[in-house]
Amino acid sequence: MRNRSVAVVTVLVAAGAAWAQPAVFQGLGLYVSPGGVSADGGVVTAMYPAALGPFQGAIWRRGSGWSFVPPPAGYESSRFSDVSDDGVWMSGTLTQPGNVGTLAIRYSVAGGFEILDDLVTGTTPPRAFGAAISADGTTVAGSGRTGEGRIDETRYPLRWRTSTPEIVGPVGRDGTSISGDGNAVVFTGALQSGLWTPAISYAIPATSLIGNVVSDDGLVVAGGVTPWRWDAAGGHEALPLLPGLVTGNVYASSADGSVLAGGAPNASNGDAAFIWTREHGTRRVRDVLAANGILVGGWELWNVRDMSPDGRYMIGEGRNPSGAGESWYAFIPSLEPSACSWAAACIGDFDRSGGIDGDDIGAFFASWQAGDICSDVDRSGGTDGDDIAAFFEAWQAGC
């Protein structure tokens, strides 16, 4: 798995005393259910609207915005769940009129919808779902169900390397994520998750509950209902929750599983979007953005739904400053904590010495004259006289 107008906040992050590659936070203008983001951050796939169908597959492209893909004739809804690294291929699902049946699909703009076979035959309505796609777009993972009605359904995790499905896990499970090469599939259900590979399947401890994502290298699995990660060498590991929260889900992983991100499935937990790394633990996405010079202001960030293989491009859901649900997009150049005093508790301690004195004034003016982002004390996106006033107000206030 690998404000109603669009507002872009772009500032430059520091590399020493110079402005470097820009960080970005952008509202996507609509409340969609985000699926995947391409490796270069140029393509986002989604389902629109986020609730109360019928739905359409949605594709956002950097520079041109949203386009919508209605279902082909004979289907009521289309939805996209993931995208290949190059942004060409999407996985997803088509729904028949009246939600009678569903079929997994692979889609490209050039080739249109490729409908994948399900497990049932005869008059039984199809019940297959496409959840994730491999890095090169050749393989789809998801689930299929057999039986005459939803009560009698039997679920299986599936993989499609061609239009014919393969069962890739135990009965009663759904396939939720696939590795970059298509050879590892996460399955989850009945309060049990696992990892299927052609050579061996792993049962992940029941305390893990829901498996949402596998890293591109196929070695790290992560999920919820409280955040966790697993690998074959180290086993299950509970990840720290954000302060004040009792639940959390990991939805996104970098290629090697070193960066994980997630949050709450909806608005129920408020500003719950988080990023986890081994070095820095669990942090709020808004704090990591602030360390890169971006303030999200009145935004409430609910979750991260996907990230690029390098862990820098992210998409998620939230509430914009106008109070409406809206999906968002970010590029975060650095996951390191900021060296700037405004990213810490005491702005006046500009040289981070542990106290306030005249040295902080000298350090501030040296930074301000160099145009360094740390002198953007009011975090307006640039340095000017207002930063001098903001610094002296904080310096006089003390710590």
N, C-alpha and C positions, 0 to 999 in steps of 0.2 A: 504494500500500500504506500504500497508504498506509499433639520438637516436633510433633506431628501435628495439633495444633489451630492455627487461624489466629492468628498473633501479629501485632499491629499496633504499630509504633513510631511515635509521632507527637510531634513537637516543634515548637516555634515558631521561625521564623527571624527574624533581626534586620533591622530597618529603622531605622538610626540606633540609638537607645537603647530602642526599643520592640519588643515582640513583634509579629510580622506574620503573614502567611498561613502555615498549617502545611505543612510537608513531611511526606511519608508514605512509609514502607517497610512492605510487608505480604507475608508468605508467603500463597500462595493455597490452602494446605492439601492440594493434590494435585500430583502430577507429571503435567502435561498437556503437550502440544506446543502452545504458544501460537500463535495466528494473528494477530489484530488487536485494536486497542484503539480505541474511539470517540473523537471529538474532545474530549468532556468527561470522558473517563476513566471513564465510568459503566458501560461494557460491554466485556467481553473475550470473544473467541471462541477456541476451541481444539479439539483432538482429544484424546479420552481413551479408553484410557490413552495415554501418550506412545510406547509400543512394544508389540509383541506383541498385535495385534488379536484378535478383531474390535473395531472402534472405534465410538465414538459422538461425534457433535458435542456440544460442551460450550459453555455460555454462562454467564459469571460476571457478575453485576450487583452494583454497589456497594450495600450494605445488605441484600442477600438471598442472596448467595453463588451457588453453582453450581446449574445445572439441566442435564439431559442430554436429547438429542434422538435417540432411536433411529431407525434407517432405516425407510423405509416398507416395506410388504409386498413381498417379492420381492428385497430387497437385504440384504446381510449387515452392512455397515458404513456409517457416515456420518462425515464429518469436515468441520470448518469451518476455512477458511484465512485469512479476512479479514472485516472488518466495515465498513459505511458510516459516515460521520462521525456520523450521528444514532443509530447503534446499532441500526437497524431491519433492515437487509439484510445477509446473510452470503453469501459465496461458499464453495464447497467441492466435495466429491466423494462420490458414492455408489459402493459396490462390490458387485458381484453375488456370490452364494454361490460359494465356492471361488476367489475372486479372478479369476473368468473374464473379467469385463469391468468397466469403470468409466465413469461419466458425470459430467460437470460439472453443478453445480447452483447455483441462487440460492435463498435461503431467508429467510423471515420468520416470526415466531411467528404472525402473523395469517393469512398465506397458505399456510404450509407449504412443501413442496419444489416448486420449479419445475425440472424436468429439462430440460437444454439438449441440443440435438442434437449428435451427433458427426459425424465425416467419413465413416465407413464405412456401407455399406448391406448389405442381404441378411443372410446367416447369420454374417458375421464379428462376433465379440464387440466391443462398443464399447470404446474406449480413450481417453477424454477426461477432463481434470482441470481443476478450477477453482482458480486460484491466488490471485486478487486481485480486488477490486471497486472501482469508482469511488466518489468521495466521496458522490454522491447515491444510490448503490446501483442504478443503472440498467444498468451495463455490467460484464461479467465478463471477465477475461483468464485464459488458461491455455494448455493444449496439447491436441492431438489426434494420434492415431496411426492409420495405416492398415496393412493387411497381415494375413496369416492367422495369424501367430504372433509372439511377441516378437522372435525373431531376424530376422524379415522386416519388422518395423515400420518405417514412415517417419514421423518426427515433424514437426509443424508448430506454430508459435505461433499461437494463436487469440484472437479477440475476439468476444464475444456481446453485441450491442446488442438483439437479439431472441433467440428460441430457435435461430436459424440461425447457425452459426459463420462468421466471416470469417478467412481466412488473413492474418496480419499480420507476415510475416517469412519468411526463407529456410527451405528444407527442412533437417531435421536439428536444429532448435532447439525449445526450450520457451519459452512465455510465462511470465514470473515476476512481473511487477508492472505496474501501470497507473496513469496519472496521475489527478488528481482529476476532470478533465472526461472521462476515458475516451478521449482522443485521442492518447495516447502509451503504447506498450507496450514493455517491455524483453523481449528474447529472448536466450537463451543456450544454448550447446551446442557440442560439437566444439571446445572451447577457444577459442570466439569469442563475444563478446556484441555486442549492438547495440540501437538504439532505433528503433522504427517509429513514424511519424506518417503521417496521410493525405497530407501534402505531400511528405515526404522520409524516407528511412531512413538511419541513420548506422551504420557499422561501427566499433565501438570497438576499439582496438588489441588484438592477441592477448595482450599482456602482462596485460590485465585479467582474462582467464580467465572468471570466473563473474559475471554481472550479476544482482544480487538485487533491486534496488529503484530506483524512479524517484520523484523528488519530485512533490508534487501539481501543481506548475506545469509539469511535463513537461520541465524543463530540465536537471536533474541526475540522473545515473545513478551508482550505486555498487555495490560488491560485494567479492569476494575472489578468490583464496585468500589473498593478502596484501591488506590493505585498500586501496581506491582509490576515487577519484571521477572523474567525467568530465562535461564540458559542451561544447557545440558551440563556444563561444568560446575556452575555455582548453585543451580537449583532455584527455588522460589525466593524472592526478596520483596518484602513490603517496602514501599517508598513512602517518605514522609508526606503527610497531608499539609496543605496550607493552613495557617492558624485559623481557628474557628470553624473549620469544615470537618465533617465526619464521613463524607463520601468524595470520590473522585475517580475519574476514568482516564487511563492513557489511551489516546486514539492515534497518535502519530509517533513515528520513529525515524531517526536518521538511518543511513544505509548500514551502519555498523552497530546501531543500538546505543551509541554513546550519548545521544540526545533524545529524550522522550518528552512528549508534551500531551496535554489533554485539558480536562476540566469537568464541568457538569454538562449533562446532555441538553439542558435548557436553562431558563432563567431562574430555576428554583434555588440555586446557590449563589446567585449574584456574580460578583467579580471573581470567578473561580478558575480562569484560564491560567495554566502553569507550565513551566519548563523545568525539566530535571536533567542534571548532569552529575556525574560522580563527584566532580571536584567541588561544585557549588550547591548541590542538593536541590530542593524544590523551591522555586521562586515564582512569584506572580509575573505573568507576561508583561503587565504594565510596568513593573519595576525593571525588567530587563530592557524594555524599550526606553525607559528613562535613562538607564545607564548608557544608552546609545544616543541620548540627546533628544528623544521624542517624548513629549507629554501627551497622553491620550485624553486628558481633560475629563469631560463629562461622560466619556464612553464607559460602559460596563462590559467587560470581556468575559464571556461565559465559558468558552472552550477554544482549544486548538483542534481542528478536525484532521488536518494533514500537514505535512512538511516536505520540503524537497530533500533529496538524499544527503545534502550537506548540512541539513538542519537549520538553514538560514531563511528560506522562504516559508511562510506559514499562512494558513487560512483558518478562519474560525467564525463563530457566531457571537453576537452580543447585542447590546442596546445602545443606540446612538444618543448624542446629547439632547436630541428632541424627544427622547423617550420611546422611540420605535425600534422594533427588532431590525437588525441589519447585519449582514455578513461583512467580514473585514479581511484584509490582506496586509501582510507585513514582510519586510525584508530587514533582518537583524544581522548586521555585519559581525558583531562581536557578542559572544556570550559571557565575556568576562565582566566582573563588577566594575563600575566606573571609578576612576581615580579622582573624579571631580567632587568637591566638597558638597555640591548641591545634591549629589546622589547619596549622601550620608546624612546623619542626624543633625550635624552642626555646620551650617553653611559658612559661618564666620571663621571657622578654623580652616582657612583656605589651604594652608600648607600641610594639613592633616597631621599636625604635631601633637595633638591631644589637648591643646589649650589655645586661647585667643591672645594675641599680642601684636606688636608692630610688624613682626615678620610676615604676618598674614596679609597686611596691607601691601607690603612690597611684593609678595608672591602674586597677589591679585593683579596689581598693575602690570607686572611683567607678562602675565598671561593675557591680560586685556590688550596690551600693546601688540602682542604677537598674533592677536585674533584667534586665540585658542578657545575651543568650545567650552572649557572649564570656566572661562570668564563670562559665559552667557548665563549669569546667575538667575536672571528672570526667565530663562529658558524660552525666549521668544523665537529662537532659530538664528540669531545673529548677535553680534556684540555692538553695543552703543552706550550712550550716556545713561540710559535707564539701568544698565547692569551695575554701573558705579553706585547709583543710589540704592539699588537692591542689596549690593554687597555691604555698604556701610550701615544700612538698617539692620542686617543680620549680624554684622560685627559688633555693633553697639548693644544688640539684644543679648549677646553672649550665648552660651550653650546650656 
